[in-house]
Amino acid sequence: MRFGDTTVPGWFHLPPGYAEGTKLPCLVMVSGMDAFKELQIGGSADRFLRRGFAILMLDGPGQGTCLTRGIWYDPDRQGALGTSAFDAAAARPEVDPERIMMWGLSFGSFWATQMAAAEPRFAALAVMYTNFQPRNWAIFQMAAPTFRQRFMYMTGSADEEALERIMDRMDVFRISRELKMPCFVMSGEDDSLTDAACTIEHLNNVPGPKTLVMYAGEEHGMGGSRSSQLGTPFFPLIADWLADRAAGKPLESTYNVVDTLGQMHSEPWGEARVHQHGAPLGVDQLWSDEPPVGLA
């Protein structure tokens, strides 16, 4: 795929049984900082392919094969990758250009947000395992040092000072208001790589319709808490949300919490949300299915 004066690699997938001449919705996908384009889509049983999506799975700058080509991540250029990817997907005869959507996981949640903010033609944006801390401070200052070392390589940074200058240009709050399309964010309440308050502040600033699904007691990578083990499976949940957008279903902005019994509680987003950890309401609300609800 062309990207400026170079190319970035990707795989284009079609669902099994694709009928020639059919126009499909398409997902442009970017995964996490230590992932690669061959990892995310495993085969014909993939959750997104089963729902009728075509998929353009990329190695973005700093990922996978791009690293072997010296194509480094630059926060000021990531948005342009969104336009390149959209144009590449729209040029495929199998793709409906009105239903091209963006998806990102982990660090890809930030990259995908940059790409969608710069390219308003995307019909929707869905991300999970969030990295929305300004400067991505938590992952590079508090997590394992290998994250910081790897990101120095991904950005082609020669020293710590160069990396710090790049981190200064990584702030989701600068682009939140550019997201006019429907947005979905899935996160863990106890994500050590992004404070939940940062995720909610970002979504407060998003003017388009939005859905937040937060799993109580959950970390960055889902699956370790009772909320995600007992609640709605997270990958099918995000896939169904995207399928609804592809089908043109209307979306109201909602704030959703999966409690530690696996029950999902939903409220209208309202004008703004403020994150309150744990069970902030009265005892009579802890087990209620009526809003406002606490977290069991």
C-alpha positions as CSV (number, residue, x, y, z in Angstrom):
1,M,0.0,0.0,0.0
2,R,1.4,3.4,-0.9
3,F,2.2,5.7,2.0
4,G,3.9,8.9,1.0
5,D,7.1,8.1,-0.8
6,T,7.2,4.5,0.4
7,T,4.9,1.5,0.9
8,V,3.6,-0.3,4.0
9,P,2.7,-4.0,3.9
10,G,-0.7,-5.5,4.5
11,W,-3.0,-8.4,3.8
12,F,-6.4,-8.1,2.3
13,H,-8.9,-10.8,3.4
14,L,-12.3,-11.7,2.1
15,P,-14.9,-13.8,4.0
16,P,-15.3,-17.4,3.0
17,G,-17.9,-17.9,0.3
18,Y,-17.5,-14.4,-1.1
19,A,-19.7,-13.9,-4.2
20,E,-17.9,-12.0,-6.9
21,G,-19.6,-8.6,-7.5
22,T,-20.8,-8.2,-3.9
23,K,-19.9,-5.0,-2.2
24,L,-18.7,-5.6,1.4
25,P,-18.1,-3.5,4.5
26,C,-14.4,-3.4,5.2
27,L,-12.3,-3.1,8.3
28,V,-8.9,-1.4,8.2
29,M,-7.0,-2.9,11.2
30,V,-3.9,-2.1,13.1
31,S,-2.8,-4.2,16.1
32,G,-0.5,-3.5,19.0
33,M,3.1,-2.4,19.3
34,D,4.6,-5.9,19.4
35,A,2.2,-7.4,17.0
36,F,2.2,-7.9,13.2
37,K,-0.2,-8.3,10.3
38,E,-0.2,-12.1,10.3
39,L,-1.2,-12.4,13.9
40,Q,-4.7,-10.8,14.2
41,I,-6.6,-12.7,11.5
42,G,-6.3,-16.4,12.0
43,G,-8.4,-17.9,9.2
44,S,-11.9,-18.3,7.8
45,A,-13.4,-18.7,11.3
46,D,-12.3,-15.2,12.2
47,R,-15.0,-13.3,14.1
48,F,-15.0,-10.3,11.7
49,L,-14.9,-12.4,8.5
50,R,-17.8,-14.5,9.8
51,R,-19.8,-11.3,10.0
52,G,-19.2,-10.5,6.4
53,F,-16.4,-8.0,6.6
54,A,-13.5,-7.7,4.2
55,I,-10.3,-6.8,6.1
56,L,-7.3,-4.8,5.3
57,M,-4.8,-5.8,8.0
58,L,-1.7,-3.5,8.1
59,D,1.8,-3.4,9.5
60,G,1.9,0.3,10.3
61,P,5.1,2.4,10.7
62,G,7.2,0.8,13.4
63,Q,5.4,-2.6,13.2
64,G,6.3,-5.9,11.7
65,T,7.8,-5.7,8.3
66,C,8.0,-1.9,8.4
67,L,10.7,-2.3,11.0
68,T,12.9,-4.3,8.6
69,R,12.4,-1.5,6.0
70,G,13.3,1.3,8.4
71,I,9.8,2.8,8.3
72,W,9.6,4.3,11.8
73,Y,6.5,5.5,13.7
74,D,6.1,9.2,13.6
75,P,3.0,10.7,15.4
76,D,2.8,13.5,12.9
77,R,2.5,11.1,10.0
78,Q,0.2,8.5,11.4
79,G,-3.0,10.3,10.4
80,A,-1.9,10.3,6.8
81,L,-1.8,6.5,7.0
82,G,-5.5,6.6,7.6
83,T,-6.1,8.4,4.3
84,S,-3.7,6.0,2.4
85,A,-5.5,3.0,3.9
86,F,-8.9,4.3,3.2
87,D,-8.0,5.0,-0.4
88,A,-6.4,1.5,-0.8
89,A,-9.5,-0.2,0.6
90,A,-11.9,1.9,-1.4
91,A,-10.1,1.0,-4.6
92,R,-10.9,-2.7,-4.1
93,P,-13.8,-3.8,-6.3
94,E,-15.1,-6.0,-3.4
95,V,-15.4,-3.0,-0.9
96,D,-18.3,-0.6,-0.4
97,P,-16.5,2.8,0.1
98,E,-19.4,4.0,2.3
99,R,-18.8,1.3,4.9
100,I,-15.0,1.3,5.5
101,M,-14.3,1.3,9.2
102,M,-11.2,1.6,11.4
103,W,-10.2,-0.9,14.2
104,G,-7.3,-0.9,16.6
105,L,-6.1,-2.9,19.6
106,S,-3.8,-1.9,22.4
107,F,-1.3,0.6,21.1
108,G,-3.3,0.3,17.9
109,S,-6.1,1.9,19.8
110,F,-4.2,5.2,19.7
111,W,-2.9,4.7,16.2
112,A,-6.3,3.9,14.8
113,T,-7.7,6.9,16.6
114,Q,-5.1,9.1,14.9
115,M,-5.9,7.6,11.5
116,A,-9.7,8.0,11.9
117,A,-9.3,11.6,13.2
118,A,-7.4,12.5,10.1
119,E,-9.8,10.7,7.7
120,P,-13.5,11.7,8.1
121,R,-14.6,9.2,5.4
122,F,-14.2,6.3,7.9
123,A,-17.8,5.2,8.7
124,A,-16.9,4.1,12.3
125,L,-14.0,3.6,14.7
126,A,-13.7,0.7,17.2
127,V,-10.8,0.2,19.6
128,M,-10.0,-2.0,22.6
129,Y,-7.3,-2.3,25.2
130,T,-6.8,1.4,25.3
131,N,-3.6,3.5,25.2
132,F,-5.0,7.0,25.8
133,Q,-2.7,8.3,28.5
134,P,-1.2,11.6,27.4
135,R,2.3,11.0,26.1
136,N,1.5,7.4,26.8
137,W,3.2,8.1,30.1
138,A,2.1,5.0,32.0
139,I,3.4,2.5,29.5
140,F,6.8,4.2,29.1
141,Q,7.4,5.4,32.6
142,M,5.7,2.8,34.9
143,A,5.5,-0.5,33.0
144,A,8.3,-2.9,32.1
145,P,11.4,-1.0,30.7
146,T,11.2,-3.2,27.6
147,F,8.2,-1.3,26.4
148,R,10.2,1.9,26.3
149,Q,13.2,0.2,24.7
150,R,11.0,-1.4,22.0
151,F,9.4,2.0,21.3
152,M,12.7,3.6,20.9
153,Y,13.4,1.1,18.1
154,M,10.0,1.5,16.6
155,T,10.5,5.3,16.3
156,G,14.1,5.2,15.2
157,S,15.0,7.2,18.3
158,A,18.8,7.5,18.8
159,D,18.5,8.4,22.5
160,E,16.2,9.1,25.4
161,E,15.8,12.8,24.6
162,A,14.7,12.0,21.1
163,L,12.0,9.6,22.4
164,E,10.8,12.2,24.9
165,R,10.3,14.6,22.1
166,I,8.2,12.0,20.2
167,M,6.2,11.4,23.4
168,D,5.4,15.1,23.6
169,R,3.5,14.8,20.3
170,M,1.4,11.8,21.4
171,D,-1.8,13.2,23.0
172,V,-5.2,11.8,22.2
173,F,-6.9,14.9,23.6
174,R,-5.6,16.9,20.7
175,I,-7.6,14.9,18.2
176,S,-10.7,13.8,20.2
177,R,-12.9,16.4,18.7
178,E,-12.1,15.4,15.2
179,L,-14.0,12.1,15.6
180,K,-17.4,12.7,14.1
181,M,-18.1,9.1,13.1
182,P,-19.6,6.5,15.6
183,C,-16.9,5.4,18.1
184,F,-16.6,2.3,20.2
185,V,-14.1,2.0,23.1
186,M,-13.6,-1.2,25.2
187,S,-11.4,-0.9,28.2
188,G,-10.5,-2.5,31.5
189,E,-11.3,-0.4,34.6
190,D,-7.9,-1.2,36.2
191,D,-5.9,-0.9,33.0
192,S,-2.4,-0.1,34.2
193,L,-1.4,1.4,30.8
194,T,-4.2,3.9,30.6
195,D,-6.0,5.5,33.5
196,A,-9.7,4.9,33.0
197,A,-10.3,8.7,33.6
198,C,-8.2,9.4,30.5
199,T,-10.4,7.2,28.4
200,I,-13.6,8.8,29.7
201,E,-12.2,12.3,29.2
202,H,-11.3,11.5,25.6
203,L,-14.8,10.2,24.9
204,N,-16.3,13.2,26.6
205,N,-14.6,15.3,23.9
206,V,-15.7,13.1,21.0
207,P,-18.6,14.9,19.3
208,G,-19.9,11.8,17.4
209,P,-22.1,9.0,18.9
210,K,-20.0,6.8,21.2
211,T,-20.2,3.5,23.1
212,L,-17.9,2.8,26.0
213,V,-17.8,-0.8,27.5
214,M,-15.7,-1.0,30.6
215,Y,-15.0,-4.2,32.4
216,A,-14.8,-3.9,36.2
217,G,-11.6,-5.0,37.7
218,E,-10.0,-5.8,34.3
219,E,-6.5,-5.0,33.2
220,H,-5.1,-3.9,29.8
221,G,-5.3,-7.4,28.2
222,M,-8.8,-8.8,28.8
223,G,-9.6,-12.1,30.3
224,G,-8.1,-12.0,33.8
225,S,-11.1,-10.9,35.8
226,R,-14.5,-12.2,36.7
227,S,-16.2,-9.4,34.7
228,S,-14.7,-10.5,31.4
229,Q,-14.8,-14.2,32.3
230,L,-18.5,-14.2,33.2
231,G,-19.7,-11.3,31.0
232,T,-20.3,-10.9,27.3
233,P,-17.2,-12.1,25.4
234,F,-15.3,-9.0,24.4
235,F,-14.3,-9.8,20.8
236,P,-17.8,-10.8,19.7
237,L,-19.1,-7.7,21.4
238,I,-17.0,-5.4,19.4
239,A,-17.6,-7.4,16.2
240,D,-21.3,-7.2,16.7
241,W,-21.1,-3.4,17.3
242,L,-19.3,-3.0,14.0
243,A,-21.7,-5.3,12.2
244,D,-24.6,-3.1,13.4
245,R,-22.8,0.0,12.0
246,A,-22.3,-1.8,8.7
247,A,-26.1,-2.5,8.7
248,G,-26.9,1.2,9.3
249,K,-28.4,0.7,12.7
250,P,-28.7,4.0,14.7
251,L,-26.5,4.6,17.7
252,E,-27.2,6.4,20.9
253,S,-24.2,7.4,23.1
254,T,-24.0,5.1,26.1
255,Y,-21.8,4.3,29.1
256,N,-21.7,0.6,29.8
257,V,-20.1,-1.3,32.7
258,V,-19.7,-5.1,33.0
259,D,-19.7,-5.8,36.7
260,T,-17.9,-8.7,38.5
261,L,-20.9,-10.9,38.1
262,G,-20.8,-10.5,34.4
263,Q,-23.9,-8.3,34.2
264,M,-23.8,-5.3,31.9
265,H,-25.2,-2.0,33.1
266,S,-26.0,0.7,30.6
267,E,-26.7,4.4,31.0
268,P,-27.1,7.3,28.4
269,W,-23.8,9.1,28.1
270,G,-25.3,12.5,28.9
271,E,-23.2,15.7,28.5
272,A,-20.2,14.3,30.3
273,R,-19.1,11.4,32.4
274,V,-16.8,11.3,35.4
275,H,-15.0,8.1,36.3
276,Q,-15.7,6.8,39.8
277,H,-13.8,3.6,40.6
278,G,-15.4,0.6,42.1
279,A,-18.8,1.0,43.7
280,P,-19.4,4.7,44.3
281,L,-23.1,4.7,44.9
282,G,-25.3,3.6,47.8
283,V,-25.8,0.0,48.9
284,D,-29.3,-0.1,47.5
285,Q,-27.9,0.5,44.0
286,L,-25.1,-2.1,44.1
287,W,-27.3,-4.9,42.8
288,S,-29.8,-2.8,40.8
289,D,-30.4,-3.2,37.1
290,E,-31.9,0.3,36.9
291,P,-29.8,3.4,36.5
292,P,-27.9,4.7,38.2
293,V,-26.0,1.6,39.1
294,G,-22.9,0.7,41.1
295,L,-20.4,-1.9,40.3
296,A,-20.9,-5.3,42.0
